[in-house]
C-alpha cells in the first residue's frame, strides 16, 4: 500500500510540475492623458478606440476557462476621465472620506446600496476603489454582476466598467478576484512618455 501511495504522489507531483502556470505579460496603453500599464496573466486582447470623440480601450479575456457557470470572456472597458478632482469617482457611486472609501447613496433609488459592494484597490502610488452591482431583473440564473472602478495617482484618473464579471446566482464561478488582481497591477506612467 505504501508503494502505491508513493507512486500516486509522484504522479501527482509530475503532473503539477508539467502544468504551465500563466505567465504575466506587461501591457502598456495610452488613452488621451492617461498612460498606464498592467500585468496580463490571462492572455487577453485589447481593442483601442481612438476614433470616437472619447477614446477608450476594452480588455477582453477568459479569466476562468473551463469553469461551469463562469461568464466566459470578461470585458473591462477603460477610459481616461478628465473631470475635475474626484468627480469621476463620485459619478461611479463612491468616494474617499478621510482614509476610507465609502459607497454613496443614490437619492432617487434609496435601495441602491443593497446590491453593491465596495473594494478598495491597493497599488503603490495609486489610490482607488471598485464597486460591484447586481442586476436585479430577469431570471436569477441569468443576472450578471457588474463592476465600476476608478484609479488615480492625483495626476491621471483611469476609470472603467465591466458589465459582467460573473452571474449573481453563481458567486463561486465569478471572475471578480481575477479582475481585482488585474486592476491592482495597474501602474501609471508619465503621460508624456511614448507608448510602445
Buried (B, 14 or more C-beta within 10 A) or exposed (E): EEEEEEEEEEEEEEEEEEEEEEEBEEBBBBBBBBBBBBBBBBEBEBEEEEEEEEBBBBBBBBBBEEBEBBBEBBBBBBBBBEEEEBEBBBBBBBBBEEEEBEBBEEEEEEEBBEBBBBBBBEBEEBBBBBBBBBBEEEEEEEBBBBBBBBBBBEEBBBBBBBBBBBBBEBEEBBBBEBBBBBBBBBBBBEBEEEEE
